[in-house]
Amino acid sequence: MNTRILTTLAAGALLAATAACGAQSLDDGGASGPSAGASATVSATVSDTVPAVALDQAPTEEKAADVINAITPDKDLAAKAPANLKSGGLKVVSSMGYPPMEVFASDGKTAIGFDPALTRAIARKLGVNVTITDEEFNSQIPGVLTGRYDFVISSMTDNPERQGQVTFVDYVQAGAGLLVKKGNPAGIAGPENLCGKTVSVVDNGSSMELAEKYDADCKKDGKAALDILKFPGDQEALLQVSGGRAQATITDYVVAASKAADPKLAVEAIALEGTEAPWGIGMKPDNKELIESVKGALDSLIQSGEYGKLLKAWNLDKLAVQSAVINGGK
């Protein structure tokens, strides 16, 4: 369940949007600043016809760095990669500030998180380097359509509206989740266990809508209603759980997983089944060669088990897909 909303843009505004202020190149070929490990490179000859490429190492603060750095190019995929990737590298846009999917390293400019990790893994499968640029969410699709970027990967829900602008290769299934105290003393496994419980949520958001739906289901089944506490942000809602006022809080599962990975918070994440939707890597629809390259690289990572290791490093195992699907959002 993605809380970011991409505004539908008029065709005449697309070019102007790509010039939006705030775009920041976070790395050059995957290395930026001292935390990026820029001095360590690997020469990879992918075929007799494709020259060796010095593949940059992942940033040292990237939790999946060891997995990424061990990935070697797939000779067939690298040979078929678009010519502009071989000459200029993969140019990617994302939006930092949504942990654990996209965040800044401690230097304040290097991209880490699951989306940058997967981006670097895809680039290594294709035998190319990558530049990741931070840009405001609503400017990302226009940037792809005008050719400024090869693809966008930014926790973006694949849905029919966006499919009218870009073609997606879906890379995770993400939905809502619960956060409960460590050890789950209230015994909450899913929505059916929320009846009669106090639940905290962000006011006027998708989490509140879910809470109201679960409340209605409880009443319909003749069970006790939910006591719903509403707050301006996730942090305030989480404090109700850690303070004992609420037995659970509803949020995006990726947010729940990020909080649960912090031992100081002493909470557990529970995925809410049935709320999932695919998140996709968005590309220009007529860029067939790139779409097939990205799909092939993702499938290769899935089949090798490297994809699963990337998810595990960021505590996101439950988001896994079994294969790369094009425009799977309905």
ChimeraX attribute file (.defattr): number of C-alpha atoms within 10 A of each C-alpha:
attribute: neighborCount
match mode: 1-to-1
recipient: residues
	/A:1	22
	/A:2	19
	/A:3	13
	/A:4	13
	/A:5	10
	/A:6	15
	/A:7	10
	/A:8	11
	/A:9	14
	/A:10	7
	/A:11	9
	/A:12	8
	/A:13	10
	/A:14	18
	/A:15	14
	/A:16	11
	/A:17	18
	/A:18	23
	/A:19	13
	/A:20	14
	/A:21	10
	/A:22	9
	/A:23	17
	/A:24	15
	/A:25	18
	/A:26	23
	/A:27	20
	/A:28	18
	/A:29	23
	/A:30	26
	/A:31	26
	/A:32	20
	/A:33	16
	/A:34	12
	/A:35	17
	/A:36	24
	/A:37	17
	/A:38	20
	/A:39	9
	/A:40	13
	/A:41	14
	/A:42	14
	/A:43	13
	/A:44	18
	/A:45	17
	/A:46	22
	/A:47	14
	/A:48	9
	/A:49	8
	/A:50	15
	/A:51	13
	/A:52	15
	/A:53	18
	/A:54	16
	/A:55	26
	/A:56	24
	/A:57	24
	/A:58	30
	/A:59	27
	/A:60	17
	/A:61	18
	/A:62	24
	/A:63	19
	/A:64	24
	/A:65	20
	/A:66	16
	/A:67	17
	/A:68	26
	/A:69	19
	/A:70	12
	/A:71	19
	/A:72	19
	/A:73	23
	/A:74	18
	/A:75	17
	/A:76	14
	/A:77	19
	/A:78	23
	/A:79	19
	/A:80	15
	/A:81	20
	/A:82	20
	/A:83	12
	/A:84	12
	/A:85	19
	/A:86	19
	/A:87	10
	/A:88	13
	/A:89	20
	/A:90	24
	/A:91	24
	/A:92	24
	/A:93	30
	/A:94	28
	/A:95	26
	/A:96	25
	/A:97	13
	/A:98	16
	/A:99	19
	/A:100	21
	/A:101	23
	/A:102	22
	/A:103	23
	/A:104	20
	/A:105	18
	/A:106	11
	/A:107	13
	/A:108	10
	/A:109	19
	/A:110	28
	/A:111	34
	/A:112	30
	/A:113	25
	/A:114	26
	/A:115	26
	/A:116	27
	/A:117	28
	/A:118	22
	/A:119	25
	/A:120	29
	/A:121	30
	/A:122	28
	/A:123	29
	/A:124	26
	/A:125	25
	/A:126	29
	/A:127	30
	/A:128	26
	/A:129	27
	/A:130	25
	/A:131	24
	/A:132	29
	/A:133	24
	/A:134	25
	/A:135	21
	/A:136	18
	/A:137	19
	/A:138	18
	/A:139	24
	/A:140	29
	/A:141	28
	/A:142	24
	/A:143	25
	/A:144	24
	/A:145	22
	/A:146	14
	/A:147	15
	/A:148	16
	/A:149	22
	/A:150	22
	/A:151	29
	/A:152	29
	/A:153	26
	/A:154	26
	/A:155	26
	/A:156	23
	/A:157	25
	/A:158	26
	/A:159	17
	/A:160	13
	/A:161	12
	/A:162	19
	/A:163	17
	/A:164	9
	/A:165	19
	/A:166	25
	/A:167	23
	/A:168	32
	/A:169	26
	/A:170	25
	/A:171	27
	/A:172	25
	/A:173	19
	/A:174	26
	/A:175	22
	/A:176	24
	/A:177	26
	/A:178	27
	/A:179	31
	/A:180	29
	/A:181	23
	/A:182	14
	/A:183	10
	/A:184	16
	/A:185	9
	/A:186	13
	/A:187	12
	/A:188	18
	/A:189	14
	/A:190	13
	/A:191	17
	/A:192	12
	/A:193	13
	/A:194	24
	/A:195	22
	/A:196	14
	/A:197	18
	/A:198	19
	/A:199	27
	/A:200	31
	/A:201	29
	/A:202	22
	/A:203	17
	/A:204	11
	/A:205	14
	/A:206	18
	/A:207	24
	/A:208	22
	/A:209	14
	/A:210	17
	/A:211	22
	/A:212	16
	/A:213	12
	/A:214	19
	/A:215	23
	/A:216	16
	/A:217	18
	/A:218	20
	/A:219	14
	/A:220	11
	/A:221	9
	/A:222	10
	/A:223	15
	/A:224	15
	/A:225	19
	/A:226	21
	/A:227	17
	/A:228	18
	/A:229	18
	/A:230	17
	/A:231	17
	/A:232	12
	/A:233	12
	/A:234	19
	/A:235	12
	/A:236	14
	/A:237	24
	/A:238	27
	/A:239	15
	/A:240	20
	/A:241	20
	/A:242	18
	/A:243	10
	/A:244	12
	/A:245	13
	/A:246	22
	/A:247	23
	/A:248	30
	/A:249	28
	/A:250	28
	/A:251	29
	/A:252	22
	/A:253	26
	/A:254	27
	/A:255	20
	/A:256	27
	/A:257	25
	/A:258	18
	/A:259	21
	/A:260	21
	/A:261	17
	/A:262	11
	/A:263	10
	/A:264	8
	/A:265	14
	/A:266	15
	/A:267	23
	/A:268	21
	/A:269	25
	/A:270	21
	/A:271	24
	/A:272	19
	/A:273	12
	/A:274	8
	/A:275	15
	/A:276	18
	/A:277	21
	/A:278	26
	/A:279	27
	/A:280	28
	/A:281	27
	/A:282	30
	/A:283	26
	/A:284	23
	/A:285	16
	/A:286	11
	/A:287	15
	/A:288	13
	/A:289	12
	/A:290	21
	/A:291	24
	/A:292	17
	/A:293	22
	/A:294	25
	/A:295	21
	/A:296	21
	/A:297	24
	/A:298	25
	/A:299	20
	/A:300	19
	/A:301	23
	/A:302	19
	/A:303	13
	/A:304	12
	/A:305	11
	/A:306	20
	/A:307	24
	/A:308	19
	/A:309	19
	/A:310	25
	/A:311	22
	/A:312	17
	/A:313	18
	/A:314	21
	/A:315	17
	/A:316	23
	/A:317	16
	/A:318	18
	/A:319	21
	/A:320	16
	/A:321	18
	/A:322	11
	/A:323	18
	/A:324	22
	/A:325	18
	/A:326	18
	/A:327	21
	/A:328	18
	/A:329	19
	/A:330	10
